[in-house]
Amino acid sequence: MSITREQIIETISGMSVLELMDLVKEIEGKFGVSAASAMPAMGFMPQQAEAQVAVEEEEEKSEYTIMLISSGDKKIQVIKEVRAVTSLALKDAKDLVDNAPSMIREGVSKQEAEEIKKKMEEAGGVVELK
């Protein structure tokens, strides 16, 4: 005699949470699988995990690191701008630009990071915020 899916679902829907937990453990043992590791692969997430993902997406970084990726074709202007935003000596600013990619500043606010990025790009540099 064969049991249909509908019959299985009907039986499961009448079970208590404790009975379902025992059933899951039995199935995991019998087939050597884990329901927890299979859920994300199958596209299922518990509601609590979905809520956590939504919260993480809404949260915005509060501190940024500004990375100079390259000086482009206006190296002198980029060196001047690096000096302006870092207060480095000329030689140090030149070394920073010559050794790109390199960090210009870290732990800055989003607004300040975007302003610095804009100034660097206007000077000819390629900048990335992390």
N, CA, C and O atoms as a GROMACS GRO file, in nm:
protein
  520
    1MET      N    1   0.084  -0.117   0.000
    1MET     CA    2   0.000   0.000   0.000
    1MET      C    3   0.089   0.125   0.000
    1MET      O    4   0.185   0.132   0.077
    2SER      N    5   0.059   0.222  -0.085
    2SER     CA    6   0.138   0.344  -0.099
    2SER      C    7   0.066   0.460  -0.032
    2SER      O    8  -0.056   0.475  -0.043
    3ILE      N    9   0.143   0.542   0.038
    3ILE     CA   10   0.087   0.658   0.104
    3ILE      C   11   0.112   0.780   0.014
    3ILE      O   12   0.222   0.797  -0.038
    4THR      N   13   0.010   0.862  -0.004
    4THR     CA   14   0.024   0.981  -0.089
    4THR      C   15   0.081   1.098  -0.010
    4THR      O   16   0.082   1.098   0.113
    5ARG      N   17   0.128   1.195  -0.083
    5ARG     CA   18   0.180   1.317  -0.020
    5ARG      C   19   0.073   1.384   0.064
    5ARG      O   20   0.099   1.430   0.176
    6GLU      N   21  -0.046   1.388   0.011
    6GLU     CA   22  -0.156   1.453   0.083
    6GLU      C   23  -0.178   1.386   0.218
    6GLU      O   24  -0.205   1.454   0.318
    7GLN      N   25  -0.168   1.254   0.223
    7GLN     CA   26  -0.187   1.182   0.348
    7GLN      C   27  -0.074   1.215   0.446
    7GLN      O   28  -0.097   1.229   0.566
    8ILE      N   29   0.048   1.225   0.394
    8ILE     CA   30   0.162   1.260   0.479
    8ILE      C   31   0.143   1.400   0.537
    8ILE      O   32   0.161   1.420   0.657
    9ILE      N   33   0.106   1.495   0.453
    9ILE     CA   34   0.087   1.633   0.498
    9ILE      C   35  -0.027   1.641   0.597
    9ILE      O   36  -0.019   1.714   0.696
   10GLU      N   37  -0.133   1.568   0.573
   10GLU     CA   38  -0.246   1.566   0.666
   10GLU      C   39  -0.203   1.511   0.802
   10GLU      O   40  -0.244   1.563   0.906
   11THR      N   41  -0.122   1.407   0.802
   11THR     CA   42  -0.073   1.349   0.926
   11THR      C   43   0.017   1.447   1.000
   11THR      O   44   0.005   1.465   1.121
   12ILE      N   45   0.108   1.510   0.927
   12ILE     CA   46   0.203   1.606   0.988
   12ILE      C   47   0.129   1.725   1.045
   12ILE      O   48   0.164   1.774   1.152
   13SER      N   49   0.028   1.773   0.975
   13SER     CA   50  -0.044   1.892   1.022
   13SER      C   51  -0.116   1.867   1.154
   13SER      O   52  -0.148   1.961   1.226
   14GLY      N   53  -0.143   1.742   1.187
   14GLY     CA   54  -0.208   1.710   1.313
   14GLY      C   55  -0.110   1.685   1.428
   14GLY      O   56  -0.153   1.655   1.539
   15MET      N   57   0.020   1.697   1.402
   15MET     CA   58   0.120   1.668   1.504
   15MET      C   59   0.152   1.792   1.587
   15MET      O   60   0.139   1.905   1.540
   16SER      N   61   0.195   1.770   1.710
   16SER     CA   62   0.240   1.880   1.796
   16SER      C   63   0.383   1.917   1.758
   16SER      O   64   0.449   1.844   1.683
   17VAL      N   65   0.431   2.028   1.810
   17VAL     CA   66   0.567   2.074   1.782
   17VAL      C   67   0.669   1.971   1.830
   17VAL      O   68   0.767   1.942   1.761
   18LEU      N   69   0.647   1.916   1.948
   18LEU     CA   70   0.740   1.815   2.001
   18LEU      C   71   0.742   1.691   1.914
   18LEU      O   72   0.848   1.633   1.890
   19GLU      N   73   0.626   1.649   1.866
   19GLU     CA   74   0.620   1.533   1.777
   19GLU      C   75   0.693   1.562   1.646
   19GLU      O   76   0.762   1.475   1.592
   20LEU      N   77   0.678   1.684   1.596
   20LEU     CA   78   0.747   1.722   1.471
   20LEU      C   79   0.898   1.724   1.490
   20LEU      O   80   0.973   1.681   1.402
   21MET      N   81   0.943   1.773   1.604
   21MET     CA   82   1.087   1.776   1.631
   21MET      C   83   1.143   1.634   1.637
   21MET      O   84   1.251   1.607   1.584
   22ASP      N   85   1.070   1.544   1.701
   22ASP     CA   86   1.114   1.404   1.707
   22ASP      C   87   1.116   1.343   1.567
   22ASP      O   88   1.207   1.267   1.534
   23LEU      N   89   1.018   1.376   1.486
   23LEU     CA   90   1.010   1.323   1.349
   23LEU      C   91   1.131   1.372   1.267
   23LEU      O   92   1.193   1.294   1.195
   24VAL      N   93   1.162   1.499   1.280
   24VAL     CA   94   1.276   1.555   1.206
   24VAL      C   95   1.405   1.485   1.248
   24VAL      O   96   1.486   1.449   1.162
   25LYS      N   97   1.424   1.466   1.378
   25LYS     CA   98   1.544   1.397   1.426
   25LYS      C   99   1.552   1.255   1.371
   25LYS      O  100   1.660   1.209   1.333
   26GLU      N  101   1.438   1.187   1.367
   26GLU     CA  102   1.434   1.051   1.314
   26GLU      C  103   1.472   1.048   1.166
   26GLU      O  104   1.549   0.963   1.122
   27ILE      N  105   1.416   1.142   1.090
   27ILE     CA  106   1.446   1.149   0.946
   27ILE      C  107   1.594   1.182   0.924
   27ILE      O  108   1.658   1.123   0.837
   28GLU      N  109   1.647   1.275   1.002
   28GLU     CA  110   1.789   1.310   0.990
   28GLU      C  111   1.876   1.188   1.017
   28GLU      O  112   1.973   1.163   0.944
   29GLY      N  113   1.843   1.111   1.120
   29GLY     CA  114   1.920   0.992   1.153
   29GLY      C  115   1.909   0.884   1.048
   29GLY      O  116   2.009   0.822   1.011
   30LYS      N  117   1.790   0.861   1.000
   30LYS     CA  118   1.766   0.754   0.901
   30LYS      C  119   1.838   0.781   0.770
   30LYS      O  120   1.897   0.690   0.711
   31PHE      N  121   1.834   0.909   0.724
   31PHE     CA  122   1.890   0.940   0.592
   31PHE      C  123   2.026   1.010   0.599
   31PHE      O  124   2.085   1.040   0.495
   32GLY      N  125   2.076   1.034   0.719
   32GLY     CA  126   2.208   1.096   0.734
   32GLY      C  127   2.213   1.238   0.680
   32GLY      O  128   2.313   1.278   0.620
   33VAL      N  129   2.107   1.314   0.701
   33VAL     CA  130   2.100   1.452   0.653
   33VAL      C  131   2.072   1.545   0.770
   33VAL      O  132   2.041   1.499   0.880
   34SER      N  133   2.083   1.674   0.745
   34SER     CA  134   2.050   1.774   0.846
   34SER      C  135   1.950   1.871   0.788
   34SER      O  136   1.975   1.931   0.683
   35ALA      N  137   1.837   1.886   0.852
   35ALA     CA  138   1.734   1.978   0.804
   35ALA      C  139   1.784   2.122   0.809
   35ALA      O  140   1.747   2.203   0.724
   36ALA      N  141   1.867   2.156   0.906
   36ALA     CA  142   1.917   2.293   0.920
   36ALA      C  143   2.004   2.333   0.802
   36ALA      O  144   1.991   2.445   0.753
   37SER      N  145   2.092   2.245   0.755
   37SER     CA  146   2.179   2.280   0.644
   37SER      C  147   2.106   2.274   0.511
   37SER      O  148   2.150   2.338   0.415
   38ALA      N  149   1.998   2.201   0.503
   38ALA     CA  150   1.924   2.190   0.377
   38ALA      C  151   1.832   2.309   0.355
   38ALA      O  152   1.802   2.342   0.241
   39MET      N  153   1.787   2.373   0.460
   39MET     CA  154   1.690   2.481   0.445
   39MET      C  155   1.739   2.597   0.360
   39MET      O  156   1.667   2.634   0.267
   40PRO      N  157   1.857   2.657   0.385
   40PRO     CA  158   1.900   2.768   0.300
   40PRO      C  159   1.920   2.726   0.155
   40PRO      O  160   1.891   2.802   0.063
   41ALA      N  161   1.969   2.606   0.134
   41ALA     CA  162   1.992   2.559  -0.002
   41ALA      C  163   1.861   2.544  -0.078
   41ALA      O  164   1.857   2.560  -0.200
   42MET      N  165   1.754   2.514  -0.005
   42MET     CA  166   1.624   2.496  -0.068
   42MET      C  167   1.549   2.627  -0.080
   42MET      O  168   1.440   2.630  -0.137
   43GLY      N  169   1.604   2.735  -0.030
   43GLY     CA  170   1.540   2.864  -0.041
   43GLY      C  171   1.449   2.897   0.076
   43GLY      O  172   1.375   2.996   0.069
   44PHE      N  173   1.450   2.819   0.182
   44PHE     CA  174   1.366   2.843   0.298
   44PHE      C  175   1.449   2.907   0.408
   44PHE      O  176   1.563   2.868   0.433
   45MET      N  177   1.391   3.006   0.475
   45MET     CA  178   1.456   3.066   0.590
   45MET      C  179   1.351   3.088   0.698
   45MET      O  180   1.240   3.130   0.667
   46PRO      N  181   1.383   3.059   0.821
   46PRO     CA  182   1.289   3.089   0.927
   46PRO      C  183   1.260   3.239   0.930
   46PRO      O  184   1.343   3.320   0.890
   47GLN      N  185   1.143   3.276   0.979
   47GLN     CA  186   1.105   3.417   0.982
   47GLN      C  187   1.204   3.501   1.060
   47GLN      O  188   1.230   3.615   1.022
   48GLN      N  189   1.258   3.449   1.168
   48GLN     CA  190   1.353   3.524   1.249
   48GLN      C  191   1.478   3.556   1.167
   48GLN      O  192   1.530   3.668   1.175
   49ALA      N  193   1.526   3.460   1.088
   49ALA     CA  194   1.644   3.484   1.005
   49ALA      C  195   1.614   3.586   0.897
   49ALA      O  196   1.698   3.671   0.866
   50GLU      N  197   1.493   3.580   0.838
   50GLU     CA  198   1.454   3.677   0.737
   50GLU      C  199   1.451   3.817   0.796
   50GLU      O  200   1.496   3.913   0.733
   51ALA      N  201   1.399   3.830   0.917
   51ALA     CA  202   1.394   3.960   0.983
   51ALA      C  203   1.534   4.012   1.010
   51ALA      O  204   1.559   4.132   0.993
   52GLN      N  205   1.627   3.926   1.051
   52GLN     CA  206   1.764   3.966   1.077
   52GLN      C  207   1.831   4.016   0.950
   52GLN      O  208   1.903   4.115   0.953
   53VAL      N  209   1.808   3.947   0.838
   53VAL     CA  210   1.865   3.990   0.710
   53VAL      C  211   1.812   4.127   0.673
   53VAL      O  212   1.887   4.212   0.627
   54ALA      N  213   1.682   4.149   0.693
   54ALA     CA  214   1.623   4.279   0.660
   54ALA      C  215   1.683   4.390   0.746
   54ALA      O  216   1.709   4.499   0.696
   55VAL      N  217   1.706   4.363   0.874
   55VAL     CA  218   1.764   4.463   0.963
   55VAL      C  219   1.907   4.494   0.919
   55VAL      O  220   1.946   4.611   0.916
   56GLU      N  221   1.985   4.392   0.885
   56GLU     CA  222   2.123   4.414   0.843
   56GLU      C  223   2.130   4.495   0.715
   56GLU      O  224   2.220   4.578   0.699
   57GLU      N  225   2.035   4.473   0.622
   57GLU     CA  226   2.034   4.549   0.497
   57GLU      C  227   2.000   4.695   0.523
   57GLU      O  228   2.051   4.784   0.454
   58GLU      N  229   1.913   4.720   0.622
   58GLU     CA  230   1.872   4.856   0.651
   58GLU      C  231   1.981   4.933   0.726
   58GLU      O  232   1.995   5.054   0.709
   59GLU      N  233   2.059   4.862   0.808
   59GLU     CA  234   2.164   4.929   0.883
   59GLU      C  235   2.271   4.978   0.786
   59GLU      O  236   2.308   4.908   0.691
   60GLU      N  237   2.318   5.096   0.811
   60GLU     CA  238   2.420   5.152   0.725
   60GLU      C  239   2.550   5.162   0.803
   60GLU      O  240   2.550   5.185   0.924
   61LYS      N  241   2.659   5.146   0.733
   61LYS     CA  242   2.788   5.158   0.799
   61LYS      C  243   2.802   5.298   0.855
   61LYS      O  244   2.756   5.395   0.795
   62SER      N  245   2.865   5.308   0.971
   62SER     CA  246   2.884   5.439   1.032
   62SER      C  247   3.026   5.492   1.009
   62SER      O  248   3.049   5.612   1.020
   63GLU      N  249   3.120   5.403   0.977
   63GLU     CA  250   3.256   5.445   0.953
   63GLU      C  251   3.308   5.386   0.823
   63GLU      O  252   3.282   5.270   0.791
   64TYR      N  253   3.380   5.466   0.749
   64TYR     CA  254   3.430   5.424   0.620
   64TYR      C  255   3.582   5.440   0.612
   64TYR      O  256   3.641   5.522   0.682
   65THR      N  257   3.642   5.359   0.526
   65THR     CA  258   3.783   5.372   0.493
   65THR      C  259   3.790   5.419   0.349
   65THR      O  260   3.722   5.364   0.262
   66ILE      N  261   3.872   5.519   0.324
   66ILE     CA  262   3.885   5.573   0.189
   66ILE      C  263   4.013   5.519   0.129
   66ILE      O  264   4.122   5.541   0.182
   67MET      N  265   4.000   5.448   0.018
   67MET     CA  266   4.114   5.388  -0.050
   67MET      C  267   4.139   5.458  -0.183
   67MET      O  268   4.047   5.475  -0.263
   68LEU      N  269   4.263   5.500  -0.205
   68LEU     CA  270   4.302   5.554  -0.335
   68LEU      C  271   4.344   5.435  -0.420
   68LEU      O  272   4.441   5.366  -0.389
   69ILE      N  273   4.269   5.411  -0.527
   69ILE     CA  274   4.297   5.297  -0.614
   69ILE      C  275   4.406   5.334  -0.715
   69ILE      O  276   4.498   5.256  -0.740
   70SER      N  277   4.394   5.453  -0.773
   70SER     CA  278   4.499   5.501  -0.864
   70SER      C  279   4.492   5.653  -0.873
   70SER      O  280   4.391   5.714  -0.840
   71SER      N  281   4.602   5.712  -0.920
   71SER     CA  282   4.607   5.858  -0.932
   71SER      C  283   4.558   5.905  -1.067
   71SER      O  284   4.547   6.026  -1.091
   72GLY      N  285   4.530   5.813  -1.156
   72GLY     CA  286   4.487   5.853  -1.289
   72GLY      C  287   4.599   5.925  -1.363
   72GLY      O  288   4.717   5.897  -1.341
   73ASP      N  289   4.561   6.017  -1.450
   73ASP     CA  290   4.662   6.088  -1.529
   73ASP      C  291   4.696   6.226  -1.472
   73ASP      O  292   4.771   6.302  -1.533
   74LYS      N  293   4.640   6.258  -1.355
   74LYS     CA  294   4.666   6.388  -1.292
   74LYS      C  295   4.730   6.367  -1.154
   74LYS      O  296   4.674   6.406  -1.052
   75LYS      N  297   4.845   6.305  -1.154
   75LYS     CA  298   4.911   6.264  -1.030
   75LYS      C  299   4.938   6.382  -0.937
   75LYS      O  300   4.918   6.371  -0.816
   76ILE      N  301   4.984   6.494  -0.991
   76ILE     CA  302   5.019   6.610  -0.908
   76ILE      C  303   4.896   6.664  -0.836
   76ILE      O  304   4.903   6.697  -0.717
   77GLN      N  305   4.783   6.674  -0.906
   77GLN     CA  306   4.660   6.723  -0.843
   77GLN      C  307   4.613   6.627  -0.734
   77GLN      O  308   4.564   6.670  -0.629
   78VAL      N  309   4.628   6.497  -0.759
   78VAL     CA  310   4.587   6.397  -0.659
   78VAL      C  311   4.677   6.407  -0.536
   78VAL      O  312   4.628   6.397  -0.423
   79ILE      N  313   4.807   6.427  -0.556
   79ILE     CA  314   4.900   6.444  -0.443
   79ILE      C  315   4.859   6.566  -0.360
   79ILE      O  316   4.858   6.560  -0.237
   80LYS      N  317   4.826   6.675  -0.427
   80LYS     CA  318   4.782   6.796  -0.355
   80LYS      C  319   4.656   6.768  -0.274
   80LYS      O  320   4.644   6.811  -0.160
   81GLU      N  321   4.564   6.697  -0.332
   81GLU     CA  322   4.439   6.666  -0.262
   81GLU      C  323   4.463   6.572  -0.145
   81GLU      O  324   4.400   6.586  -0.040
   82VAL      N  325   4.552   6.476  -0.162
   82VAL     CA  326   4.587   6.385  -0.053
   82VAL      C  327   4.646   6.466   0.063
   82VAL      O  328   4.613   6.442   0.179
   83ARG      N  329   4.732   6.558   0.032
   83ARG     CA  330   4.790   6.643   0.137
   83ARG      C  331   4.683   6.723   0.209
   83ARG      O  332   4.688   6.740   0.331
   84ALA      N  333   4.584   6.772   0.133
   84ALA     CA  334   4.479   6.855   0.192
   84ALA      C  335   4.391   6.775   0.289
   84ALA      O  336   4.349   6.827   0.392
   85VAL      N  337   4.363   6.650   0.255
   85VAL     CA  338   4.271   6.572   0.340
   85VAL      C  339   4.343   6.492   0.448
   85VAL      O  340   4.279   6.441   0.540
   86THR      N  341   4.476   6.482   0.439
   86THR     CA  342   4.549   6.402   0.538
   86THR      C  343   4.650   6.482   0.620
   86THR      O  344   4.694   6.436   0.724
   87SER      N  345   4.685   6.599   0.574
   87SER     CA  346   4.790   6.682   0.638
   87SER      C  347   4.926   6.615   0.634
   87SER      O  348   5.011   6.641   0.719
   88LEU      N  349   4.949   6.529   0.534
   88LEU     CA  350   5.079   6.464   0.518
   88LEU      C  351   5.179   6.560   0.455
   88LEU      O  352   5.140   6.655   0.386
   89ALA      N  353   5.304   6.536   0.479
   89ALA     CA  354   5.411   6.611   0.412
   89ALA      C  355   5.411   6.572   0.265
   89ALA      O  356   5.358   6.468   0.227
   90LEU      N  357   5.471   6.655   0.183
   90LEU     CA  358   5.473   6.631   0.038
   90LEU      C  359   5.528   6.494   0.003
   90LEU      O  360   5.469   6.422  -0.077
   91LYS      N  361   5.641   6.457   0.062
   91LYS     CA  362   5.702   6.327   0.032
   91LYS      C  363   5.611   6.212   0.072
   91LYS      O  364   5.597   6.114  -0.002
   92ASP      N  365   5.549   6.224   0.189
   92ASP     CA  366   5.459   6.117   0.236
   92ASP      C  367   5.336   6.105   0.147
   92ASP      O  368   5.292   5.994   0.116
   93ALA      N  369   5.280   6.218   0.106
   93ALA     CA  370   5.164   6.216   0.017
   93ALA      C  371   5.201   6.156  -0.118
   93ALA      O  372   5.124   6.080  -0.175
   94LYS      N  373   5.320   6.192  -0.168
   94LYS     CA  374   5.366   6.136  -0.296
   94LYS      C  375   5.384   5.985  -0.284
   94LYS      O  376   5.344   5.911  -0.374
   95ASP      N  377   5.444   5.940  -0.176
   95ASP     CA  378   5.463   5.795  -0.154
   95ASP      C  379   5.328   5.723  -0.148
   95ASP      O  380   5.313   5.615  -0.204
   96LEU      N  381   5.233   5.783  -0.079
   96LEU     CA  382   5.100   5.722  -0.070
   96LEU      C  383   5.038   5.707  -0.208
   96LEU      O  384   4.982   5.602  -0.241
   97VAL      N  385   5.047   5.812  -0.290
   97VAL     CA  386   4.991   5.809  -0.426
   97VAL      C  387   5.068   5.710  -0.513
   97VAL      O  388   5.007   5.635  -0.590
   98ASP      N  389   5.199   5.710  -0.502
   98ASP     CA  390   5.282   5.619  -0.583
   98ASP      C  391   5.255   5.473  -0.550
   98ASP      O  392   5.267   5.386  -0.637
   99ASN      N  393   5.219   5.444  -0.426
   99ASN     CA  394   5.198   5.307  -0.382
   99ASN      C  395   5.051   5.263  -0.386
   99ASN      O  396   5.014   5.167  -0.319
  100ALA      N  397   4.969   5.334  -0.463
  100ALA     CA  398   4.826   5.298  -0.473
  100ALA      C  399   4.813   5.157  -0.528
  100ALA      O  400   4.891   5.118  -0.614
  101PRO      N  401   4.717   5.081  -0.481
  101PRO     CA  402   4.610   5.121  -0.391
  101PRO      C  403   4.659   5.135  -0.247
  101PRO      O  404   4.733   5.052  -0.196
  102SER      N  405   4.616   5.244  -0.185
  102SER     CA  406   4.655   5.269  -0.048
  102SER      C  407   4.544   5.344   0.026
  102SER      O  408   4.461   5.411  -0.036
  103MET      N  409   4.545   5.330   0.158
  103MET     CA  410   4.444   5.394   0.240
  103MET      C  411   4.476   5.541   0.258
  103MET      O  412   4.588   5.579   0.290
  104ILE      N  413   4.375   5.624   0.237
  104ILE     CA  414   4.392   5.768   0.258
  104ILE      C  415   4.349   5.803   0.400
  104ILE      O  416   4.424   5.868   0.474
  105ARG      N  417   4.229   5.760   0.438
  105ARG     CA  418   4.177   5.786   0.572
  105ARG      C  419   4.090   5.668   0.614
  105ARG      O  420   4.036   5.597   0.529
  106GLU      N  421   4.076   5.649   0.745
  106GLU     CA  422   3.987   5.545   0.794
  106GLU      C  423   3.906   5.597   0.910
  106GLU      O  424   3.945   5.693   0.978
  107GLY      N  425   3.790   5.533   0.934
  107GLY     CA  426   3.704   5.572   1.044
  107GLY      C  427   3.634   5.705   1.024
  107GLY      O  428   3.608   5.776   1.121
  108VAL      N  429   3.604   5.739   0.899
  108VAL     CA  430   3.537   5.867   0.872
  108VAL      C  431   3.388   5.842   0.849
  108VAL      O  432   3.347   5.732   0.812
  109SER      N  433   3.308   5.945   0.870
  109SER     CA  434   3.164   5.935   0.851
  109SER      C  435   3.132   5.922   0.703
  109SER      O  436   3.215   5.951   0.617
  110LYS      N  437   3.011   5.879   0.674
  110LYS     CA  438   2.969   5.862   0.534
  110LYS      C  439   2.977   5.994   0.459
  110LYS      O  440   3.027   6.000   0.347
  111GLN      N  441   2.927   6.100   0.522
  111GLN     CA  442   2.926   6.230   0.456
  111GLN      C  443   3.068   6.276   0.424
  111GLN      O  444   3.096   6.320   0.312
  112GLU      N  445   3.158   6.266   0.522
  112GLU     CA  446   3.296   6.308   0.501
  112GLU      C  447   3.364   6.221   0.396
  112GLU      O  448   3.440   6.271   0.313
  113ALA      N  449   3.338   6.091   0.401
  113ALA     CA  450   3.397   5.998   0.303
  113ALA      C  451   3.353   6.033   0.162
  113ALA      O  452   3.433   6.031   0.068
  114GLU      N  453   3.224   6.065   0.146
  114GLU     CA  454   3.175   6.100   0.012
  114GLU      C  455   3.233   6.232  -0.036
  114GLU      O  456   3.262   6.247  -0.155
  115GLU      N  457   3.250   6.328   0.056
  115GLU     CA  458   3.311   6.456   0.018
  115GLU      C  459   3.455   6.436  -0.028
  115GLU      O  460   3.497   6.492  -0.130
  116ILE      N  461   3.531   6.357   0.047
  116ILE     CA  462   3.671   6.331   0.011
  116ILE      C  463   3.677   6.257  -0.121
  116ILE      O  464   3.760   6.289  -0.207
  117LYS      N  465   3.591   6.159  -0.138
  117LYS     CA  466   3.588   6.083  -0.264
  117LYS      C  467   3.561   6.177  -0.382
  117LYS      O  468   3.627   6.167  -0.485
  118LYS      N  469   3.465   6.266  -0.365
  118LYS     CA  470   3.432   6.361  -0.472
  118LYS      C  471   3.553   6.449  -0.507
  118LYS      O  472   3.584   6.468  -0.624
  119LYS      N  473   3.620   6.502  -0.404
  119LYS     CA  474   3.737   6.588  -0.426
  119LYS      C  475   3.848   6.511  -0.497
  119LYS      O  476   3.911   6.563  -0.589
  120MET      N  477   3.872   6.387  -0.453
  120MET     CA  478   3.977   6.306  -0.516
  120MET      C  479   3.945   6.277  -0.662
  120MET      O  480   4.033   6.283  -0.749
  121GLU      N  481   3.819   6.245  -0.688
  121GLU     CA  482   3.780   6.215  -0.826
  121GLU      C  483   3.788   6.339  -0.914
  121GLU      O  484   3.826   6.330  -1.031
  122GLU      N  485   3.753   6.455  -0.857
  122GLU     CA  486   3.767   6.580  -0.933
  122GLU      C  487   3.913   6.609  -0.965
  122GLU      O  488   3.944   6.668  -1.068
  123ALA      N  489   4.003   6.567  -0.875
  123ALA     CA  490   4.148   6.587  -0.897
  123ALA      C  491   4.203   6.485  -0.997
  123ALA      O  492   4.315   6.501  -1.046
  124GLY      N  493   4.125   6.380  -1.027
  124GLY     CA  494   4.169   6.282  -1.125
  124GLY      C  495   4.196   6.143  -1.068
  124GLY      O  496   4.232   6.052  -1.142
  125GLY      N  497   4.180   6.127  -0.939
  125GLY     CA  498   4.206   5.998  -0.876
  125GLY      C  499   4.088   5.904  -0.882
  125GLY      O  500   3.974   5.945  -0.905
  126VAL      N  501   4.117   5.776  -0.862
  126VAL     CA  502   4.013   5.674  -0.853
  126VAL      C  503   4.009   5.631  -0.707
  126VAL      O  504   4.109   5.585  -0.652
  127VAL      N  505   3.891   5.645  -0.644
  127VAL     CA  506   3.877   5.622  -0.501
  127VAL      C  507   3.766   5.521  -0.477
  127VAL      O  508   3.666   5.516  -0.549
  128GLU      N  509   3.785   5.441  -0.372
  128GLU     CA  510   3.685   5.343  -0.331
  128GLU      C  511   3.658   5.358  -0.182
  128GLU      O  512   3.751   5.376  -0.103
  129LEU      N  513   3.531   5.352  -0.145
  129LEU     CA  514   3.494   5.358  -0.004
  129LEU      C  515   3.467   5.218   0.046
  129LEU      O  516   3.397   5.141  -0.019
  130LYS      N  517   3.522   5.185   0.160
  130LYS     CA  518   3.500   5.052   0.219
  130LYS      C  519   3.445   5.066   0.358
  130LYS      O  520   3.420   4.966   0.426
   0.00000   0.00000   0.00000
